Amino acid sequence: MPWVGGRFWWILLIILYLKTCPCTTAVASKPNFVLLLADDLGIGDIGCYGNDTIRTPNIDNLAKEGVKLTQHIAAAPICTPSRAAFLTGRYPVRSGMDFCGGYRAIFWLGGSGGLPPNETTFATMLQRQGYYTGIIGKWHQGMNCKSRNDHCHHPLSHGFNYFYGMPYTLISECQPGSPSATDAHLQSQLWFYTQVIALAVITLIAVKCIDLIEINGKVIMYFALFGLLFFLTWYLNYGFMHYWNCILMRNHEITEQPMNVQRTTSQILKEANLFIERNRNVPFLLFVSFLHVHTPLVTTKKFTGSSRHGIYGDNVEEMDSMVGAIVDAINAAGLKDNTLIYFASDHGGHLEVKNGNIQTGGWNGIYKGGKGMAGWEGGIRVPGIVRWPGVIPSNTVIDEPTSLMDIYPTVIQLGGGELPKDRIIDGRDLMPLLKNQTSQSEHEFLFHYCGMDLHAVRWHQKESGAIWKAHYMSPVFYPEGAVGCYNIQICACEGEHVARHDPPLLFDLSVDASESNPLQPYSEPQYKAVISRIELAVAEHRKTISTVPQQLSLSNIVWKPWLQPCCGTFPFCWCDKEGNDETSII
């Protein structure tokens, strides 16, 4: 019949068209990744995590359109080690990026410590899969090793194609006129010692001049030289922190030294939007590492005085608007369905930071402790939100233990790569959990380090669903009854600043997430069995920890003039290559 033949040809033409047409879908092509990481943000500061006074509609909307993780855990309670773990998927002790003795973060850009060249970041792995990778904002993983321009720890040496931002971290010295974060007592001591040395030199000169005592002139010269070097060392560090650490870079070039903090927010947002627009036709990874909400809480005029929680609330709400602008740029570029967006904080809110009597740090909700405290939940439990329309469900809450380290295997495997086989990766792929293909996290144990000391261990007892947490050490709060260490800027990890628990404190986080009621060793039937199982896991874990060079040792973090990044002629470092453009785009 004629119509049969005609239908046959039509069907054949349709089949040929479908085989040859350049149709693509979000699942078939490589997804883009936008990773948004806040600085010092408390889990209680976000509306979708229970805050009803600070307005965060854009972050809340991400949670409505995606998955909210309620037990998302940082691998360290302060910036440098936590971010090292995030970038590598490994506990920071494995890379030498955590330390004891007070040196728990990179202090100066002129130091030699930083993320080791032999560590492989998720950016490196995705770069190998054809991704264009960028980081905009804070780095805080070091800069140089042996010379001022070797940039061995620089983002472009760790898999990023593009970098714009701050190689250090925002500190109060970056904002002229703000209260200094530097220990005033320490500075006064150093000035006192300088005066003592100067007085001694003057006395020796006078004694020699009147021949009261026979003194070799070389002794006076060496003593004077020592005094001069002592003065220069502490003054260049503490007196010029504004110039040494507060700089902005584009790739390998310093663009502002010192940075103009009043326009940095607008510049970071502008750079993020340009990155998305430039790379909309290629697979990309964009890591936006916010300077918000770290003190000194630099906030533009538009948001100053806008919240009910003073300057801290203003800063949170400004960051939320930045999140909204970046999400809008993704949507406007037609990339919404092919982009995984992740939002988190690097650790808990900072309880001890104040401006006079006003606390200017974050709120950690019901959770005890905060920044610097690796055991208590407030220091390590952070917001975690993932959106990928059409791939993961919307308006979903997951209560399983997850980690910032999980982003590493998740993005690498989604990007078509394979995890390194020459090292231990502590993160776990989130996708089975996010897509509801499994109801339980792959993490059975999570180890909570403070410096190089293991302060606590979390056990997800999957058979019962209980989540146990054993504390071997915890910070000594001061004054007694306080919720932080207000005698020092951040709680310490060792020595007289911690209490050791033998037997360990044990909490069932399933029913006591605020860690208010430790189980009694001699009356709780499960106590002994739970602690025994945790200690067995600790013993096995410690077998996997190798001795590596300590990147945050005193010799690595001390300021070295020959490593100091400088725009111009050292020590007269100054430049402004961004011009006077202070136009706000938020």
C-alpha positions as CSV (number, residue, x, y, z in Angstrom):
1,M,0.0,0.0,0.0
2,P,1.4,3.5,-0.9
3,W,0.8,5.0,2.5
4,V,2.8,2.3,4.1
5,G,5.9,3.2,2.0
6,G,5.4,6.9,2.7
7,R,5.2,6.3,6.4
8,F,8.4,4.2,6.2
9,W,10.4,7.0,4.7
10,W,9.1,9.5,7.2
11,I,10.1,7.2,10.1
12,L,13.5,6.7,8.5
13,L,14.0,10.5,8.2
14,I,13.1,11.1,11.8
15,I,15.5,8.4,13.0
16,L,18.4,9.9,10.9
17,Y,17.6,13.4,12.3
18,L,17.7,12.2,15.9
19,K,21.0,10.5,15.3
20,T,22.6,13.5,13.8
21,C,21.1,16.5,15.6
22,P,23.3,18.2,18.2
23,C,20.9,17.8,21.1
24,T,22.4,17.9,24.6
25,T,21.0,17.5,28.1
26,A,22.2,18.4,31.5
27,V,22.9,14.8,32.3
28,A,24.8,14.1,29.0
29,S,27.3,17.0,29.3
30,K,29.8,17.7,32.0
31,P,28.3,19.7,34.8
32,N,29.6,23.0,36.0
33,F,30.5,23.5,39.7
34,V,30.0,26.7,41.7
35,L,31.4,26.3,45.2
36,L,30.5,29.1,47.7
37,L,32.4,29.1,51.0
38,A,31.7,31.6,53.7
39,D,34.4,32.6,56.3
40,D,33.5,32.2,60.0
41,L,29.8,31.9,59.4
42,G,27.8,30.2,62.2
43,I,25.3,27.6,61.4
44,G,22.7,29.5,63.4
45,D,23.1,32.6,61.2
46,I,21.1,31.3,58.3
47,G,17.3,31.4,58.1
48,C,16.9,27.9,56.8
49,Y,18.9,26.6,59.8
50,G,16.6,28.3,62.3
51,N,17.6,32.0,62.4
52,D,14.4,34.2,62.2
53,T,16.0,37.6,62.6
54,I,18.9,37.8,60.0
55,R,17.5,37.8,56.5
56,T,19.1,35.3,54.1
57,P,16.5,34.8,51.4
58,N,19.0,33.8,48.7
59,I,20.7,31.1,50.7
60,D,17.3,29.9,52.0
61,N,16.1,29.6,48.4
62,L,19.1,27.4,47.5
63,A,17.9,25.0,50.3
64,K,14.3,25.1,48.9
65,E,15.6,24.2,45.5
66,G,18.0,21.6,46.7
67,V,19.3,19.6,49.7
68,K,20.1,20.9,53.1
69,L,22.7,19.0,55.1
70,T,22.1,19.3,58.9
71,Q,25.2,17.4,60.0
72,H,27.8,18.9,57.7
73,I,31.2,18.9,59.4
74,A,34.4,20.8,58.9
75,A,37.7,18.9,59.2
76,A,39.2,21.7,61.3
77,P,37.8,24.6,63.3
78,I,40.0,27.4,61.8
79,C,40.7,28.7,58.3
80,T,44.0,27.3,57.0
81,P,43.6,23.6,57.9
82,S,39.9,23.5,57.2
83,R,40.4,24.9,53.7
84,A,43.3,22.6,53.0
85,A,41.1,19.6,53.9
86,F,38.3,21.0,51.6
87,L,40.7,21.4,48.7
88,T,42.3,18.0,49.1
89,G,39.6,15.8,50.6
90,R,42.1,14.8,53.3
91,Y,42.5,15.5,57.0
92,P,45.0,18.4,57.3
93,V,47.4,16.4,59.5
94,R,48.1,14.3,56.4
95,S,49.5,17.3,54.5
96,G,51.2,19.0,57.5
97,M,48.6,21.8,57.4
98,D,47.7,21.7,61.1
99,F,50.0,22.2,64.0
100,C,50.2,22.7,67.8
101,G,51.8,25.4,69.9
102,G,49.6,28.2,68.7
103,Y,50.6,28.0,65.1
104,R,47.4,26.7,63.6
105,A,47.1,29.0,60.5
106,I,49.3,30.9,58.1
107,F,50.3,34.2,59.8
108,W,52.2,36.1,57.2
109,L,52.4,36.1,53.4
110,G,56.1,36.3,53.9
111,G,56.3,32.9,55.4
112,S,57.4,29.7,53.6
113,G,54.6,27.3,54.8
114,G,51.6,26.4,52.7
115,L,49.7,23.7,50.9
116,P,52.5,21.4,49.7
117,P,53.1,21.1,46.0
118,N,52.6,17.3,46.2
119,E,49.0,17.7,47.4
120,T,46.4,17.3,44.6
121,T,43.4,19.6,44.8
122,F,40.0,19.0,43.2
123,A,40.9,21.9,40.8
124,T,44.0,20.0,39.5
125,M,41.9,16.8,38.9
126,L,39.1,18.7,37.1
127,Q,41.7,20.7,35.1
128,R,42.9,17.4,33.7
129,Q,39.4,16.6,32.6
130,G,39.2,19.8,30.5
131,Y,37.6,22.1,33.1
132,Y,38.5,25.7,33.3
133,T,39.0,26.3,37.0
134,G,39.0,29.6,39.0
135,I,39.1,30.8,42.6
136,I,37.8,34.3,43.5
137,G,38.3,35.6,47.0
138,K,40.3,34.2,49.9
139,W,43.1,31.7,49.6
140,H,45.1,31.5,52.9
141,Q,47.1,28.5,51.8
142,G,50.5,30.2,51.5
143,M,52.4,31.8,48.7
144,N,56.2,31.3,48.4
145,C,58.8,28.7,49.3
146,K,62.3,30.0,48.6
147,S,62.0,33.3,46.7
148,R,59.6,36.2,46.5
149,N,58.1,35.1,43.2
150,D,58.3,31.3,43.1
151,H,54.6,31.1,44.1
152,C,54.9,27.4,45.0
153,H,51.8,27.5,47.1
154,H,49.8,29.9,44.9
155,P,46.4,28.9,43.5
156,L,47.8,28.6,40.0
157,S,50.3,26.1,41.3
158,H,47.4,24.0,42.6
159,G,45.2,23.5,39.6
160,F,43.4,26.8,39.2
161,N,43.5,28.5,35.8
162,Y,42.4,31.9,37.2
163,F,42.8,33.6,40.6
164,Y,41.5,37.0,41.7
165,G,41.4,37.8,45.4
166,M,43.3,37.8,48.6
167,P,46.2,35.4,49.0
168,Y,46.0,35.9,52.8
169,T,42.8,36.5,54.9
170,L,40.8,39.5,55.9
171,I,42.1,40.9,59.2
172,S,41.3,44.1,61.2
173,E,44.6,45.7,60.1
174,C,43.2,45.7,56.5
175,Q,40.7,48.3,57.4
176,P,42.3,51.5,58.6
177,G,40.9,52.8,61.9
178,S,39.3,49.5,62.9
179,P,40.3,47.8,66.3
180,S,43.5,45.8,65.7
181,A,43.3,42.0,65.9
182,T,46.9,41.9,66.9
183,D,47.5,41.2,70.5
184,A,48.0,44.6,72.1
185,H,49.7,43.1,75.1
186,L,52.3,41.4,72.9
187,Q,53.0,44.6,71.0
188,S,53.5,46.5,74.3
189,Q,55.9,43.8,75.5
190,L,57.9,44.0,72.3
191,W,58.1,47.8,72.5
192,F,59.2,47.5,76.2
193,Y,62.0,45.0,75.2
194,T,63.1,47.3,72.4
195,Q,63.4,50.2,74.8
196,V,65.4,48.0,77.2
197,I,67.8,47.0,74.5
198,A,68.2,50.7,73.4
199,L,68.8,51.8,76.9
200,A,71.5,49.0,77.4
201,V,73.3,50.1,74.2
202,I,73.3,53.8,75.3
203,T,74.6,52.8,78.7
204,L,77.4,50.7,77.2
205,I,78.4,53.6,74.9
206,A,78.4,55.9,77.9
207,V,80.4,53.5,80.0
208,K,83.0,53.1,77.2
209,C,83.2,56.9,76.7
210,I,84.1,57.6,80.3
211,D,86.4,54.5,80.5
212,L,84.5,53.2,83.6
213,I,84.8,49.7,82.3
214,E,86.9,48.4,79.4
215,I,84.5,47.2,76.7
216,N,85.3,46.0,73.3
217,G,83.7,48.3,70.7
218,K,82.6,45.2,68.6
219,V,80.4,44.1,71.5
220,I,78.6,47.4,71.5
221,M,78.2,47.2,67.7
222,Y,76.8,43.7,67.8
223,F,74.5,44.6,70.6
224,A,73.2,47.6,68.7
225,L,72.8,45.6,65.5
226,F,70.8,43.0,67.5
227,G,68.6,45.7,68.9
228,L,68.0,47.2,65.4
229,L,67.1,43.8,63.9
230,F,64.8,43.0,66.9
231,F,63.0,46.4,66.4
232,L,62.7,45.9,62.6
233,T,61.4,42.3,62.9
234,W,58.5,43.1,65.2
235,Y,57.8,46.5,63.8
236,L,57.8,45.4,60.2
237,N,55.5,42.5,61.1
238,Y,53.1,44.3,63.4
239,G,53.5,47.9,62.2
240,F,53.2,47.1,58.5
241,M,50.7,44.2,58.5
242,H,48.5,46.6,56.5
243,Y,51.0,46.5,53.7
244,W,52.5,43.0,54.1
245,N,49.3,40.9,54.3
246,C,46.4,43.0,52.9
247,I,46.9,42.7,49.2
248,L,44.9,41.6,46.2
249,M,46.2,39.6,43.2
250,R,45.0,38.7,39.7
251,N,46.8,35.5,38.8
252,H,50.5,36.1,39.6
253,E,50.2,39.9,39.6
254,I,49.6,42.1,42.7
255,T,46.9,44.6,41.8
256,E,46.5,46.4,45.1
257,Q,49.0,46.8,48.0
258,P,47.5,47.6,50.4
259,M,44.0,46.6,49.2
260,N,41.1,49.1,49.3
261,V,38.6,47.1,51.4
262,Q,35.7,49.4,50.7
263,R,35.5,48.2,47.1
264,T,36.7,44.6,47.4
265,T,33.1,43.2,47.8
266,S,32.0,44.8,44.5
267,Q,35.2,43.6,42.8
268,I,34.8,40.0,43.9
269,L,31.2,39.9,42.7
270,K,32.2,41.5,39.4
271,E,34.9,39.0,38.9
272,A,32.6,36.1,39.7
273,N,30.0,37.3,37.2
274,L,32.7,37.8,34.5
275,F,34.1,34.4,35.1
276,I,30.6,32.8,34.5
277,E,30.0,34.8,31.4
278,R,33.4,34.1,29.9
279,N,33.2,30.4,30.4
280,R,29.5,29.7,29.8
281,N,30.3,27.5,26.8
282,V,32.9,25.3,28.5
283,P,32.8,23.1,31.6
284,F,34.1,25.1,34.6
285,L,34.6,25.0,38.3
286,L,34.3,28.3,40.1
287,F,35.3,28.5,43.8
288,V,34.0,31.7,45.3
289,S,35.8,32.0,48.7
290,F,34.0,34.9,50.5
291,L,35.9,37.3,52.7
292,H,32.5,37.6,54.6
293,V,31.9,37.3,57.5
294,H,35.4,37.5,59.0
295,T,36.2,40.5,61.0
296,P,36.6,43.5,60.5
297,L,33.2,42.9,58.9
298,V,33.7,45.3,56.0
299,T,30.2,46.2,54.7
300,T,29.1,48.5,51.9
301,K,26.9,51.5,52.6
302,K,23.9,49.8,51.1
303,F,23.8,47.2,53.8
304,T,25.2,49.1,56.8
305,G,22.5,49.4,59.4
306,S,20.1,47.2,57.5
307,S,19.8,44.3,59.9
308,R,18.6,43.8,63.4
309,H,22.0,42.4,64.6
310,G,24.3,45.4,64.1
311,I,27.4,45.2,61.9
312,Y,27.5,41.4,62.0
313,G,24.0,41.0,60.7
314,D,24.7,43.6,58.1
315,N,27.6,41.6,56.9
316,V,25.7,38.3,56.7
317,E,22.9,39.9,54.8
318,E,25.4,41.5,52.3
319,M,27.0,38.1,51.7
320,D,23.5,36.6,51.1
321,S,22.9,39.2,48.4
322,M,26.3,38.2,46.8
323,V,25.1,34.6,46.8
324,G,21.9,35.7,45.1
325,A,23.8,37.7,42.5
326,I,26.0,34.7,41.6
327,V,23.0,32.3,41.4
328,D,21.2,34.9,39.2
329,A,24.3,35.0,36.9
330,I,24.2,31.2,36.5
331,N,20.5,31.3,35.8
332,A,20.8,34.2,33.3
333,A,23.6,32.3,31.4
334,G,21.2,29.4,30.9
335,L,23.3,27.1,33.1
336,K,20.9,26.5,35.9
337,D,20.1,22.8,35.0
338,N,23.7,22.0,34.3
339,T,25.4,23.5,37.4
340,L,25.9,22.1,40.8
341,I,25.9,24.9,43.4
342,Y,27.3,24.2,46.9
343,F,27.2,26.6,49.8
344,A,29.0,26.1,53.2
345,S,31.2,27.8,55.8
346,D,34.8,26.8,56.6
347,H,34.0,26.3,60.3
348,G,31.8,27.7,63.1
349,G,31.2,31.3,64.2
350,H,33.8,33.2,66.2
351,L,32.5,33.6,69.7
352,E,35.4,35.6,71.3
353,V,35.7,38.4,68.8
354,K,34.4,41.7,70.1
355,N,34.3,45.4,69.3
356,G,34.3,46.9,72.8
357,N,31.5,45.1,74.6
358,I,29.7,44.1,71.4
359,Q,30.2,40.6,70.1
360,T,31.0,40.7,66.4
361,G,31.2,37.0,65.7
362,G,28.6,34.4,64.6
363,W,26.0,32.4,66.3
364,N,26.2,28.6,66.3
365,G,22.6,27.9,67.3
366,I,22.0,25.2,69.8
367,Y,25.6,23.9,69.4
368,K,28.2,24.4,72.1
369,G,31.5,26.1,71.2
370,G,32.7,27.9,68.1
371,K,35.7,28.7,66.0
372,G,38.9,27.2,67.2
373,M,37.2,24.3,69.0
374,A,37.5,21.0,67.2
375,G,35.5,18.9,69.5
376,W,32.4,20.9,70.3
377,E,29.8,21.0,67.6
378,G,29.7,24.8,67.4
379,G,33.3,24.8,66.0
380,I,32.8,22.3,63.2
381,R,29.1,21.9,62.4
382,V,28.4,24.2,59.5
383,P,25.7,24.9,57.0
384,G,25.8,22.7,53.9
385,I,23.5,23.2,50.9
386,V,23.6,21.6,47.4
387,R,21.4,22.6,44.4
388,W,21.3,20.8,41.1
389,P,17.8,21.1,39.5
390,G,16.6,17.9,37.8
391,V,19.4,15.8,39.3
392,I,19.0,16.0,43.1
393,P,15.6,16.5,44.7
394,S,14.4,19.9,45.9
395,N,13.4,21.0,49.4
396,T,15.1,17.9,51.0
397,V,16.8,17.6,54.4
398,I,19.5,15.0,55.1
399,D,20.5,14.4,58.7
400,E,23.4,12.0,58.0
401,P,27.0,12.9,58.9
402,T,28.8,14.5,55.9
403,S,32.0,16.5,55.6
404,L,33.4,19.4,53.7
405,M,36.0,16.9,52.5
406,D,33.2,15.1,50.6
407,I,33.2,17.8,47.9
408,Y,36.5,16.5,46.7
409,P,35.4,13.1,45.5
410,T,32.0,14.3,44.5
411,V,33.1,16.9,42.0
412,I,36.0,14.8,40.7
413,Q,33.8,11.8,39.9
414,L,31.0,14.0,38.4
415,G,33.6,15.7,36.2
416,G,34.8,12.4,34.8
417,G,37.9,12.0,36.8
418,E,39.2,9.2,39.1
419,L,40.4,9.7,42.6
420,P,44.2,9.6,43.2
421,K,45.3,6.1,44.2
422,D,48.6,7.0,45.7
423,R,47.1,8.6,48.9
424,I,44.3,8.2,51.4
425,I,41.2,10.3,50.5
426,D,39.0,10.9,53.6
427,G,36.0,12.4,51.8
428,R,33.2,10.4,50.4
429,D,31.1,10.8,47.3
430,L,27.9,12.7,48.2
431,M,25.8,11.9,45.1
432,P,24.3,8.6,46.3
433,L,23.0,10.4,49.4
434,L,21.9,13.5,47.5
435,K,20.0,11.5,44.9
436,N,18.3,9.4,47.5
437,Q,20.0,6.3,46.2
438,T,21.1,5.4,49.8
439,S,19.7,6.5,53.1
440,Q,23.0,6.4,55.0
441,S,26.2,8.3,54.8
442,E,29.4,6.4,53.9
443,H,31.1,8.0,57.0
444,E,31.1,5.6,59.9
445,F,33.8,7.6,61.8
446,L,34.9,11.2,61.6
447,F,37.9,12.4,63.5
448,H,38.0,15.9,65.0
449,Y,41.5,17.3,65.3
450,C,42.6,20.4,67.0
451,G,46.1,21.1,65.8
452,M,47.7,17.7,65.7
453,D,45.8,16.4,68.7
454,L,42.7,14.3,68.4
455,H,40.1,16.0,70.5
456,A,37.0,14.0,69.6
457,V,35.6,11.2,67.5
458,R,32.2,10.8,66.0
459,W,30.7,7.3,65.4
460,H,27.7,6.7,63.2
461,Q,26.4,3.4,64.5
462,K,24.4,2.5,61.4
463,E,22.6,-0.5,62.9
464,S,20.9,1.6,65.5
465,G,21.0,5.0,63.8
466,A,22.7,6.5,66.9
467,I,25.5,9.1,66.5
468,W,28.0,8.9,69.3
469,K,30.7,11.4,70.1
470,A,33.6,10.8,72.4
471,H,35.6,13.8,73.7
472,Y,39.2,13.1,74.8
473,M,40.0,16.8,75.2
474,S,38.1,20.0,75.3
475,P,39.0,23.7,75.7
476,V,38.9,25.3,79.2
477,F,36.4,28.1,78.9
478,Y,37.3,31.4,80.6
479,P,35.9,32.9,82.7
480,E,34.2,29.9,84.4
481,G,30.7,29.4,83.1
482,A,31.5,31.2,79.8
483,V,30.9,29.6,76.4
484,G,34.3,30.5,74.9
485,C,37.9,31.4,75.7
486,Y,37.6,35.1,76.3
487,N,41.1,35.4,77.8
488,I,42.6,34.7,74.4
489,Q,41.5,35.4,70.9
490,I,40.8,31.7,69.9
491,C,40.7,28.7,72.1
492,A,44.0,26.8,72.2
493,C,44.5,23.0,71.5
494,E,46.9,21.9,74.1
495,G,48.6,22.4,77.5
496,E,46.8,24.2,80.3
497,H,44.2,25.5,77.9
498,V,42.5,22.1,77.5
499,A,40.9,19.6,79.9
500,R,41.7,16.0,79.3
501,H,38.9,13.5,79.8
502,D,39.7,10.1,81.2
503,P,37.3,8.4,80.9
504,P,36.2,10.2,77.7
505,L,33.1,12.3,77.7
506,L,30.4,10.5,75.6
507,F,27.3,12.1,74.0
508,D,24.5,10.6,72.0
509,L,24.1,13.4,69.4
510,S,20.9,11.7,68.1
511,V,19.2,12.9,71.2
512,D,21.6,15.5,72.7
513,A,23.0,17.6,69.8
514,S,23.8,20.5,72.1
515,E,26.1,18.1,74.1
516,S,24.6,19.1,77.4
517,N,24.4,15.7,79.2
518,P,27.4,13.4,79.0
519,L,26.5,9.7,79.5
520,Q,27.8,8.4,82.8
521,P,30.5,5.7,82.5
522,Y,29.3,3.6,85.4
523,S,25.6,3.8,84.9
524,E,25.1,3.9,81.2
525,P,25.0,0.3,79.9
526,Q,26.3,1.1,76.4
527,Y,29.2,3.4,77.5
528,K,31.9,0.8,77.7
529,A,31.0,-0.9,74.4
530,V,30.7,2.4,72.5
531,I,34.1,3.7,73.8
532,S,35.8,0.4,73.0
533,R,34.5,0.5,69.4
534,I,35.6,4.1,69.0
535,E,39.1,3.4,70.5
536,L,39.5,0.5,68.1
537,A,38.7,2.9,65.2
538,V,41.2,5.5,66.6
539,A,43.9,2.9,66.7
540,E,43.3,1.9,63.0
541,H,43.1,5.5,62.0
542,R,46.4,6.4,63.6
543,K,48.1,3.7,61.6
544,T,47.2,5.7,58.4
545,I,48.8,8.9,59.6
546,S,52.4,9.4,58.2
547,T,55.0,11.8,59.3
548,V,55.2,14.7,56.9
549,P,56.9,18.2,56.9
550,Q,55.0,20.5,59.2
551,Q,53.9,23.5,57.1
552,L,52.8,25.6,60.1
553,S,55.9,25.1,62.2
554,L,57.6,28.2,63.6
555,S,60.3,28.1,61.0
556,N,57.8,28.0,58.2
557,I,55.4,30.7,59.4
558,V,57.9,33.2,60.6
559,W,58.1,36.3,58.4
560,K,61.0,36.2,55.9
561,P,61.8,39.5,54.1
562,W,63.0,37.7,51.0
563,L,59.6,35.9,50.6
564,Q,57.4,39.0,51.1
565,P,55.2,39.7,48.1
566,C,55.8,43.2,47.0
567,C,54.4,45.5,44.3
568,G,57.2,47.9,43.7
569,T,60.7,48.1,45.3
570,F,61.0,46.3,48.6
571,P,60.3,47.5,51.3
572,F,58.4,50.4,49.7
573,C,55.6,48.1,48.5
574,W,52.6,50.0,47.1
575,C,50.4,49.9,44.0
576,D,46.8,50.3,42.9
577,K,46.2,48.8,39.4
578,E,42.4,48.6,39.8
579,G,42.1,52.4,39.4
580,N,39.4,54.3,41.3
581,D,36.4,52.3,40.2
582,E,34.3,51.8,43.3
583,T,31.0,51.3,41.5
584,S,28.8,48.9,43.5
585,I,27.0,46.1,41.6
586,I,25.2,44.6,44.6
